[in-house]
Structure formats: structure tokens, C-alpha cells
Amino acid sequence: MITIKEFLWCAVLALLLMGCGDKKKTDTAIVEASTEAKQPNIIWIMAEDMSTDLACYGMPDVKTPFLDKMAKEGVLFTNAFVTNPICSPSRSAMMVGTHQLKTNTHNHRSNREVPLDPQFTPFTKLLRDAGYTTILGNHAVFDNGRKIDVNFKHEALGPWDGKTQFGLFDKYDTIEKTNQPFFAQIQLKVTHRGDWWDKVREESKHPVNPETLTLPPYMADHPAIRLDWAKYLDQIEYMDNEVGMIFKELEDKGLADNTIVIFIGDNGRCNIRGKGYLQDPGLRIPLLVHYPAKFKGNKVREDVVSATDITASIIDFAGIDIPSYMTGKPIFNEGFNREYNYAARDLWDEIVEKSRSVTTTEWSYIRNDMPEVPYDAHQAYLDFYRPAVHVMRTLYKEGKLDKNQAPFFAPTKPKEELYNLKEDPNELVNLAEDSKYKDVLEKLRAKTALFDEEMKPVSDIYNPIITNGPELIAWVKKERPEEYKKMLAGQEIGHKKMNKEYREALKKANKK
């Protein structure tokens, strides 16, 4: 099959061979044909663990001038959602443009040696077939931004046939003019929880003041929680500067005019009710699209967008027909109209879970199929990376959390949740048992069941990666009691550091 790029070259060659006409007219025709049909370059920036916590979304206490500029010159979406609030299932859905349930990639860090079902193809393969150079990461951002993290057999670089070859990208880090048209996927890792948060704050020229910031009402007002929130905002400001560097690189290389830049979060923020949960802070993400050559700036769109729609839009920008297996739809097509975002939460590390949700511009419905698994399931990952959890656990036991804060620490979850996002954007009042909203509840319950059937997995293969989280926490508690006390007081003691010490202790014990 001839690619778009090959077709364009053939058209230009034909014009060059037309020697009987006026040379000036021929040259003009060549320029017009090349300009009109030129495929755009595309950059997809994913900031890790990010809710809509940017100044352009009205977030107080944080400065994001480069993303604000991007929003002013482009399109800002207020109702964009991921299909899973955890990184690898969410990224799996985006890499294929298909809901992670349907592709059986919905369990976190699972099926890493299982090839995708043959009916599915990573969207980077479609781009490469259309003549795009696909690039992973960027040389200037923190840790090079090369994260992939999808739940099917894959390799970072190399060809793809889905059988014996599983490469997703052509090259790492560096964008050159000769790569055009190119697609670059860049991960901004700094906002992900990590041992670098303290250093980023220490080196900030204007660290966020924890005493004056605004906390969500479902988080306790405590010095340790305020400091942790300030650190999160410090990472966002660092990340915003990285976005500025990417735009400057495009300008310096003369690539800005024909490059579409998309900015999102790969899932919600890593804090109470955020990453890992189907409440709004876990699912709602920022979405900015910058392409002044085509889209009028300073535009706000309030329609519902699913993360898989972003994948379909990239394919559409490249001039490729949308495959029938994709559940995403191009968001800039005239007929785009999504009413619901369907999301799912399943396995996350050692916590087996099953919850489903649908979200509209007005309503959020969540069905918890395992209500016996509490929100605070004492997951090791969260014990290391969420100081607020430890502080609020103690306050819960002491009866010091208010009605907005206590439900997260209850021993069970409600079977159903219903929130009016217009009147209650923080989802503080569950209306599922309020008879006044019976019709809304039944409608969304039925819609969720329809999505369950529509997105039924193509297989039941289940090969999760077993984590050492519970064992690590037990070891820290026993062998590093002082560090464990710091953890309970709301300090991050460093997962990487503790895990390294734990593994070294195991090696010594095995040698005896």
C-alpha cells in the first residue's frame, strides 16, 4: 500500500517532469502542492500524575506561564478524562486508541510478555506506515522522558509486526528537520512521586508557600499535608518550564509553524482521591492543543473528551483513516459528540479491585463491585508516596476528620456513588441513595452496564507482575523503625532508597 508521504513525492515528481508549460507556473504549482498537503509534525507531552492543577485552569498558588501561553494560543478542554486512573492501563488505552478493558490491558503492570490481540495495532505503527518518524523522549527534560509503561509485549525502539517484532518508536530524544514529518512522545516525569521532589523544591527560586496555599476540602489542614501539597506545586512549576524549553527548541529549529503540540496528564494527581481512584481528581486531566496555523487561539471547549479520543485525533491529524477497532474519535471532526467517559479501575500492585464509572459534563457515577476493599487499602506504594494518608489515618482514628475527609478512611466503600459535578465539583455529597435522583442513578447505572458489555475483554489472560511492596513495608517497620516513625508522621523516607537497602539485606541473608 502506498503511503501518504510516497504519494506526495510522486505528485511533486510529476510536476517536475512537466517541461512543456511555463516554468514559473510549474514552480508555483510545486510550492502550492507541497505546502497544502504537508503533514504536520506532532508532539504529545504527557505530564505524569497531573490533575487540572494549572493556573490556566484556575488553580491557585501555582505559576505556569508556558502552559498558560499554550492555552491562550490554542484550545483548552475542561472535561477531558482518562479511561483508568492508573498509569499503565491508561497509557495502554492511549497507545492503541482503544479502551484498556477491550484490549485486556486493564490490570496494572500485567501481561508484559503477552502480544496484543492481532486486531489491534499501536498508533505509532500507523504513523510510521504513513511516513512519520516516531521519537520517544527529549534530551532536555528530566530523566529524558522515555516512559512507555503499557500492558502488552513491547520494546521501546525497533520495527513492529505484533508477532516477532514489538518496537514502538524509531529513535530516542532528538528532533531534527530531516525527521519530518515526525511524532514525538515526551513524558514529563518530575510530577510523578519520586525521591527528587525535595531537591526540586530546594533548588526552586520561588518555592510555593505551604502556609498560604489552598487545600481541597477532602484533605485535612495539617502542616505535613500543606508542605506536601506545596512540593507538588513546585514540581508543576518545574514541569511548566520544561514545556517552555520544548517550544523554544521547536522555534530554534524552525519547526514551530507546522507542529501540533498536545499537553495532557497521564492520570490524576498522586494524592487523596487522585491516582488510583475513579473520583474526579483521579480521572480528570488537563488537555491543551496548540496549533495556531489551524486552530484559533484562546478557545475553551467543555464537551467530554476521553483519552482515547486524543489518540484518534493524532491519527486524524496525520491524514490516516481511523481503524474500526479504536474506541476513540477525532475531537476536531465536525461530527464529534461524546456524552460519556467510561472508566475502570482494576488491579493496582497488590490491591485487587474492580470499579467502573461513567462521567458526563454534569454527573459522575461510580459502581464499586468490591465495596469490601476500602479506599485506603494500605497499599505499599501509597504508604511510601502519600504523606497525607499517614497523617489522616491518625486523625481518623482520633475522630478528628470532618464529614468531607473521613469517608476515604472508612472500612468499606459504598456500592454506588453519584455526584452532581455542577453543584458539587469536589464530590462531597453522594446522592446515590437520595430518592430525588433515582432516575439519574438508574440511567447512569444502565449506561455503565452497556459499556461493560461493549468493552468486554478479548481474552482473560492474567499475568500480573508481583510487587514486593508489602514485604518492603514490613521490613522497614522491623529493621528501620526510626524511618518508619518518620513515615507515620507524614515524611517521605524514599522508596528507592529503602528498596535498595532491603534488597541488599536479602542478598546478605541468602549468602549465609
C-alpha positions, 0 to 999 in steps of 0.5 A: 500500500502506498503511503501518504508521504510516497504519494506526495513525492510522486505528485511533486515528481510529476510536476517536475517532469512537466517541461512543456508549460511555463516554468514559473507556473510549474514552480508555483504549482510545486510550492502550492502542492507541497505546502497544502498537503504537508503533514504536520509534525506532532508532539504529545507531552504527557505530564505524569500524575497531573490533575487540572492543577494549572493556573490556566485552569484556575488553580491557585498558588501555582505559576505556569506561564508556558502552559498558560501561553499554550492555552491562550494560543490554542484550545483548552478542554475542561472535561477531558478524562482518562479511561483508568486512573492508573498509569499503565492501563491508561497509557495502554488505552492511549497507545492503541486508541482503544479502551484498556478493558477491550484490549485486556490491558486493564490490570496494572503492570500485567501481561508484559510478555503477552502480544496484543490481540492481532486486531489491534495495532499501536498508533505509532505503527500507523504513523510510521506506515504513513511516513512519520518518524516516531521519537520517544523522549527529549534530551532536555527534560528530566530523566529524558522522558522515555516512559512507555509503561503499557500492558502488552509485549513491547520494546521501546525502539525497533520495527513492529509486526505484533508477532516477532517484532514489538518496537514502538518508536524509531529513535530516542530524544532528538528532533531534527528537520530531516525527521519530518514529518515526525511524532514525538512522545515526551513524558514529563516525569518530575510530577510523578512521586519520586525521591527528587521532589525535595531537591526540586523544591530546594533548588526552586527560586520561588518555592510555593508557600505551604502556609498560604496555599489552598487545600481541597476540602477532602484533605485535612489542614495539617502542616505535613499535608500543606508542605506536601501539597506545596512540593507538588506545586513546585514540581508543576512549576518545574514541569511548566518550564520544561514545556517552555524549553520544548517550544523554544527548541521547536522555534530554534529549529524552525519547526514551530509553524507546522507542529501540533503540540498536545499537553495532557496528564497521564492520570490524576494527581498522586494524592487523596482521591487522585491516582488510583481512584475513579473520583474526579481528581483521579480521572480528570486531566488537563488537555491543551492543543496548540496549533495556531496555523489551524486552530484559533487561539484562546478557545475553551471547549467543555464537551467530554473528551476521553483519552482515547479520543486524543489518540484518534485525533493524532491519527486524524491529524496525520491524514490516516483513516481511523481503524474500526477497532479504536474506541476513540474519535477525532475531537476536531471532526465536525461530527464529534459528540461524546456524552460519556467517559467510561472508566475502570479501575482494576488491579493496582500492585497488590490491591485487587479491585474492580470499579467502573464509572461513567462521567458526563459534563454534569454527573459522575457515577461510580459502581464499586463491585468490591465495596469490601476493599476500602479506599485506603487499602494500605497499599505499599506504594501509597504508604511510601508516596502519600504523606497525607494518608499517614497523617489522616489515618491518625486523625481518623482514628482520633475522630478528628476528620470532618464529614468531607475527609473521613469517608476515604478512611472508612472500612468499606466503600459504598456500592454506588456513588453519584455526584452532581459535578455542577453543584458539587465539583469536589464530590462531597455529597453522594446522592446515590441513595437520595430518592430525588435522583433515582432516575439519574442513578438508574440511567447512569447505572444502565449506561455503565452496564452497556459499556461493560458489555461493549468493552468486554475483554478479548481474552482473560489472560492474567499475568500480573507482575508481583510487587514486593511492596508489602514485604518492603513495608514490613521490613522497614517497620522491623529493621528501620523503625526510626524511618518508619516513625518518620513515615507515620508522621507524614515524611517521605523516607524514599522508596528507592532508597529503602528498596535498595537497602532491603534488597541488599539485606536479602542478598546478605541473608541468602549468602549465609 
